[in-house]
Amino acid sequence: PIGRPCLPQRSSVGISIPSSFSSAAAQPRQSCNRAAGAAAWAVAAVACGTQLAPGRRWPWGAKRALAAGCRGKRKVTRLAAEAEAEVVAGFVSACSMAADFEQAIEEVGEATGSGFEAGMAFITESHLMQTQGLKAALEKLRQRLGVRYLVGCACPGAIGQAVGPDAVAYSGGMAGEDWPPIEVEKGTAVSVGLLRDAGATPFFLGADDSDTDLLNKRSSEKDVRSILLISDPFAPAEQAMKTLDELFPQAVKAGGISSALQVGTSDRLAYESSIAVASEGCPVRLCNKGLVGLLLTKVDVHTIVCQGCLGVGPAVKISSVRGPVCAGIGGHPAPEAIRLIFSAVDPQTREKMKAFLTVGLGSVGQNETQVGDGDWLIRGISGVTPEGGLIIGDSIEEGQPMRFHVRDRESAEADLALMLKRYRLERMFSDTGEAAGCMLFTCNGRGENLYGRRHVDARALADAIGSAAGTRVAGFFCNGEMGSPGLAVPNMPEGGPAARGAVVHGFTAVFAVIVPHS
């Protein structure tokens, strides 16, 4: 059982576990940082005709100042008082880079304090080797933090506010200031995002031992406002998201896919559980081929999905489909439509189309002119048929809106700025509460590899939600990211998250802004 010593027996009443859970692929989901150059060049060949408010301090500055020894006792005392006053804000982030796991959890615990209801923990693989797996590591962390429910995973890199001398040095900050969060892409890291009062219920949805009765019961109560998720890389995550959308259609959902935790040698390779739930009074629950998460009744989550792409050419409709192949675009055969679009753009954009071309899809039945920038579901082009059709996937349908996009550093920076500006405007004209912080699920192909510099995604949020809350960011580098395309804010005029379900993305940053519900 998770969350409580005595949960009802699980059954398949109301929902059933899809058969795809028990027949998940034997190989884990791979990194999104993979080459798509061959397909892009094939398309290019077709196109060419060949075959906190200002002045407020970060609440944990006092303890960091004390640890670094950079401030006098009088200033530390004043900052500690500010920290004590602001700790009730509802969300806390901390990230340690200490090489020793025991020291790392001590640094995190010293910064956060205790008394939290629920949270998420992100632990790099090197630390899990020290602790003999996720089970022991997550329970040690839960006990040190005094949190009732802690959902955690293995990850290649973590995100959070720097605590301890190693992370402080890496951040480039100075003790006692409003330090922005850090992105630790390699090495050792332990990061947590903790919720003080969230109305949280942990759960597992997967092939075996799934919390079916619990999910059915919570669905019938209709009080779940948002869901935070972590999937393992062997799970049929798309099917799991559809199941959760059916159960909780109005709840905003956000999450990421963990690392594949490898053990053994190259000739006898095996995988350990990379997701788990630690609950007070219960054994740690290691989970496989599914996803774990927190159902939240006292917290709203606003999602901002930044896909790192910008549109090129006009928005059109898919006019002919043969299985996974888009054979017609805007009433023209696909090769002819591609040549028309290619010839209409400037030379610089043509070069980007040759190397970084992707496809954006709208919802079936939606008018192509009504799909805003940033609202397209980005999918890669996996190949080109001998006739010039684009191999996109089984999800495409005739009449579906479509627009070509390019993805590179400039496009990613422009998309990030655009989506955060849209969210800032949405907050101005919506009846939403004050943000407390943010969970960030970003692709392991982004970061310094994409931008050429560190901490870009993690530090972009402060302008959108305020400098104090905007620095309280926790998350990890994912093998896939989950959320609704574009913005998902409760009570949006477009119909909110129910208008378009959550899906699995690649090469994306999903911001899950935490807003306590009053």
N, C-alpha and C positions, 0 to 999 in steps of 0.2 A: 504493500500500500504506500501511497505517497501523500504527504500533506497531513494525514491523520492516521492514528493507529488502526482505526476500523473503518475502511471504506466498504460500500456494498460490493457484493460479488459482481464481477464483470460479465456482461452478456452482450448480445448483438441487437437489443431492442432499440428501435429508433434509427440508429445508423449501424452499418456493418463495415467491417474492415475490408477495403478493396483487395481483390486477389493479387493486384500488382505489388502489395506490400510483401507478400510471401515469395514473390518471384523477382525480387530486386536484382539488378545486375550484379555480377560477381566483382566488378571493378568499381572503385569509388569514383565519385565525380571529380574531374580533373580541374586544374587551375584554369581561370579564364584568360590568363596571360599566354595565349597560344597563337601561333601564326595563322592568319587567314589570307595570306598573300596570294596563294595559287588561285583561289576563287575570285579574289578581287581583280587579279590580272586577266582572268578569263572573261569577266564582265567587261573590263576595259577593252579587251580584244573585240568583243561583240560590238561595243560602242563605236570602235574605230572602223568597223566594217570588215574585220578579219575574223577568222574563226578563233551682467549687473549694470545699472545706471552709472554714468561717469563718476569717478571718485570713490566708489565703493570697493572694498577690498575683498579678495577671495577669502572665504571663511577659514580655509586651512592654512593661511599664510603664517599664523602664529606658531603652529607646531613645526612648520618647516623652517621658520626663522630660528626657532630654538634648536632644531637638529643641526642646522648649518652654522650656528654660532655667529650669525652676521648682524644681530640686532641687540640692543640693550634690553635689560630686563623690563624697563618701564614700557617700551614699545611692544614687547612680547606680551606683557600682561594686558595691554589695551586690545591688541589683536586677538588674544585668546577670548576676551569678553565678546568681541564681535563674532568670533567663531561660534561661541556658545549660543549667542542670540540667533544666528542664522542657520544652525544645524537643524532647526525644525522646518527648514524649507521643503523637505520632503524627498530630495534626491541628492546623493553624494557619489562622487567619482574619485578613484585613486588608482594609480598605476606605479608599481615598483619594478625596477630593473636589477635588483640585487641578484647576484649569481646563486646564492644559497636560498633555497625555498623557505626555510624557517625564518630567515632574516626578511625575506620578501613579504611574507604574511604579517610579520611583526610591524614592518613599515606601513603596510596598508591599514592594519588594525589601529595603529597609533594615530593615523591621519583621519580615519572615518569615525572612530568611536564605536558605539554599539547601540542596540535597541531598534533594529530594523525588522520590518515584517518580511520583506522579500528582496531578491536581487539576482543579478546575473554575474557570473565569474568567467573570466577568459584566461586560460593558463597555457603558456607555450609548451611545446612538446619536450624541450630540454628539461624543464622543471618536472614534468611527469616522469621522466626517466629516473630522476632522483628519488621520487616518492613511490615508485613501483606502481604507477598507474593513476587514473583519474579518481578512483574511489577514495583512496586515502587522502589525496590532495584536497578534494572538495570538502570532505568532512572536517579536516583540520582548519580550513579557511572559514567554514561556516561557524565552527565553535569559537574561533578567535574573534569573529565579527559579531557574534551573538545574533545572527539573523535566523528567522524561523524557517524560511524556504530559500534555498539557493540552487538555481539552475546553472549548470556550467558545461564547458566544453574544452577540448584541445584545439589549439589554433597555432598558425605559423607566426603571428604577430598580434600585438594588442594595442589598444588605444585608451588613454585616460589622463587624468591630471597627475603630474609628476610628484612622487613622494620618495624620500630617501636620497642620499647624495648622488648615486649613479644616475637616477632619472632626472634629478635637478640639473646635473651637469649636462646631460643630453638635451634637455629642454632649452638651454641657453638663457634661462631666466635667472632672476636674483631673488633671494629669500625675502619673504614678506610682501611681495607684489602679487597682483592678480595674474597668476601664471596661466597662459593658455595650455590646452592639452597637448600631449605628445602622441606621435605614431611610432611605435616600436615595430619595425618590419622584420628584424632579425634578432637573434639572441634570446636572452631570458626576459620574461615579463609576466607579471600577475596583475590583472586589472579587474576592478569590480565597479558595478553600477548598482546602488542600493536605494530601495524605496522604503520610506519610514512607515507609511500608511497607505496601502494600495488596494485592500480588499482582494488579496491574491489567492489563487488556487493553482498549484502546480499540477501538471498532467503529462501523460505520454500517449501519443497516437502512433501506432506502428503495427508490425506484423504479429507480434506475440505479446501477451500480457498488456494489451492496450486498455486504457481507462474509458471504455465505451460507455458504461453506465454513468460514470461521473460526467462525461461530456454531454450525454443526453439529458441528464438532470439539470445541469447548468444552462443548457440551451433552452429548456422549458421555462426556466425562471426569468429569462430575458433581461438579465441585469449586467451581463458582461459588456463592458464598454470598449475594451481593447485587449489585444493578445500579443505578447512578446514570445518569439520562437527561436529555437536552435534545432536544425536538422543535422543528422549524420550524413556522410557522403554516399552511403549505400541506399538511402531511402528514396522511394518514388515521391519526391517532394511536391511535384505539381499535383499529383493525385491527393496528397494529404492536404494541400491548400484548398482544393475544391471541396473536400469533406468539411473543413472548418468553415468555408464560406457558406455551405449549406446549413450548418448548425448555427453559425453566428454571423448572419449576413450584414448586420449593421456595425459589427466590431471592426475597428481598424487593426490590421495585422502587419507586423514587421519582424524580420529576423535574418539569420544567415546560416550558411552550411559550414560545419566544422571541418577540421583536418581529418584525414585518414591516419589513425594512430598505428603505425607499423611496428611489429615486433618480429624477432627471429632473424634469420639470415636470408640472403638473396635466393638460395635454393629451397628454403623452408619458410617462406614469408607468410605471416599471419597478421590479423588486425585485431586490436583491442577496442572496446567501447570508447567512443570519443565524445559522448554526451551523457549526462547524468543529472539526477535530482537528489539533493541532500535536504532532508526535512527533520526538524526537531522531533526527537522521540522515535525516529524510524531509521532503519538501516539505509545507507546510501543506495540508490537505485540506478544501476548501470543499464543503459538502453541501447538497442541495436535496431537498424533498419526502420527508423521512424524519426519522429521529432518530439522534443520536450518543449514545454513552455509554461507561461504564467497567464492565467485568465484574470483580468483586472476589472474590478467593479468601481473603484474609487479614483481611477486615473484615466484620463483621455490620452491617447497617443495620436499625434499628428505626423504623418509621414511625408517626406520630401524625397522623391526618387530622382537622382541625378545620373543619367545614363551615359554621360560623356560624349554626346553626339549632337550635331547640328544638321538640320534638314537642307537638302540641295534639290533644286528643281521644284516643280509643282506637286501638290497633293493630288493623287488620282485614285482610281478604283481598280482592283484586280478584276479583269474581265474574263479570264479563262484559267481554270485550274485542272491539273491532271495529277491527282495524288498529292505528293509534296512539292510539285513543280508549279510555279507561276508561269503559265504559257502566254498570257495576254495581259497587257497593262493599258488602261484607258481606251479600250477598244482597238488597240493595235497589237500585232504580234510582239512578244517581249523584246526581240532584237531590235525591231524598228523603234519601239518606244524608248529603249535605252539610248539608241543613236540620237534621237530627237532631243532627249534631256541632256546628253553629253555635249552636243553641239551648242546648246543654249547657255551653258555656264562659262565662266571666265577660265583662262588657262590654269591659274593656281588651283581652282576647285577641281579641274579635270585631273590634275596630278594627285590630289587627295583621293579622288574617286578611284583611281587606279590602285591605290595602296590600302585604303581604309574604308571601303564601301560596305555599308550595312543597309538593312531595310527596316523601316518603321511601319508598324501595323496599327490600324485603328480598330474599333469594335464593329462587329457585323451589324449593319443597319444604321450606322452612324454616317452622317454626311461628311465627306472628306474635308470640306471647308471649315468644319466646326472643330476639328482636332487641333488643339493648340500646340505650340512649340513646347516640347518637354512631356507631352501626354502620349506620344507614340510608344508602343511596345517594340523595343529594338530587338531584332533577330539577325543573326549572321546569314550570309549566303554560303552554303556549304559546297556549291558546285554549279556548273552550267551544263545543260544537256547538249547533245550534238545539234539540236534544232535551235539552240539559243535560249531555252527556258531556264529560269532561275530556281534552283533547288533550295527551298526555304524551310519546309517542314509540313507535317500533317495538319497543323492548326489553321492553315490558310483556307479561305472560302471565296467564291466568286461574289463580287459586290463589296468586298471588304476594302476600306480605305487603306492607302499605301503611299509612302513617300520615301525616297532614297535619303540616306544620311551618311555623313562621314564622321569618323572618330579619330582624333589625334589630340595632342596637347592643347592646341589653341581651342579646338572645339570643346574639349572637356572643361577648360577654364571658363569659356563663355556659357556653357550649359549650367555649370555650378552657380555662376553669378545670376543667371536668368532665373533658375528655380528658387534660389533663396530670396531674390527680389519678389517673385510671385508670392512666396509664402509670407513675406513681410507685409505685402499689400493685403493678402487674405486676412491676416490677423487684425489689421487696422479696421477692416469692415465687417468682422465677424465677432460674435459674442463669445469669445474664448477667454479663459482665465490666463493668469501669468504662468509662463513656462518655468519649470524647476530645473531642467537639464535635458540631456539627450542621450539616447543610445545610438551608436553609429555602426552600421554593418557595411563595410566597404570591401571591394574586390581586392584580392591579393595581386592583381595586375595593375592596380592604381598606385598611389603613394609616390615615392621618389622615382620609380620606374616610369611612371606616366608624366609627372610634372617636372622632373629634374630637380626637385627640392622636397624637403620633408614637411610633414604636418599640414599639408594644404587643405584636405577635406576636414580634418578635425578642428582646424582653427577658422574655418569659413563661417561658422554658425553665429558667432558673437554679434555680428552686425544685424542679423535677422531677428534675434530674440533678446538682445541685451547682453552687455559684457559680462555680468555676473553669472547668470544662468547659462550663457553661451560658452563658458569655459568648463562647465560641469558636463563633460562628454566622456562616455565609456563605451567600449566596443572592441571589435576585432577584425582582422583581415580574413575574408571568407572565401570559400570555394563556390560561392553562389549566394545571391542576396534575394530576399523575399519582401514583397510589398506591392501595392497597387501603383500602376504607372502614373506619373505626374504627382499631384498633391492629393492627399486623403485627409480631410479635416471633417469631424462630425458636423452635420447640419449644413454642409456646403450646398449652394443652390443647385448644383448639377446632380445632387442625389447622394453625395458622399461615397464611401467605399462600396456600398451596395451596387452602385452604377457599373463598377468594373472590379472584379475580384482580384485578390492578391495572386501574383505569379512569381516564378523564379526568374531572376535576371542574371546577366553576366556583365562584368566590367562596370559595375554600378556602385554608387554610394547611396545607401538608404538611411536617411536621418529619421529617427523616431523620437520626436520631441515629446517630453513628458510634461503633461499639464494636469495637476491635481484638480479633480472635479469637485465643485462645491454644490 
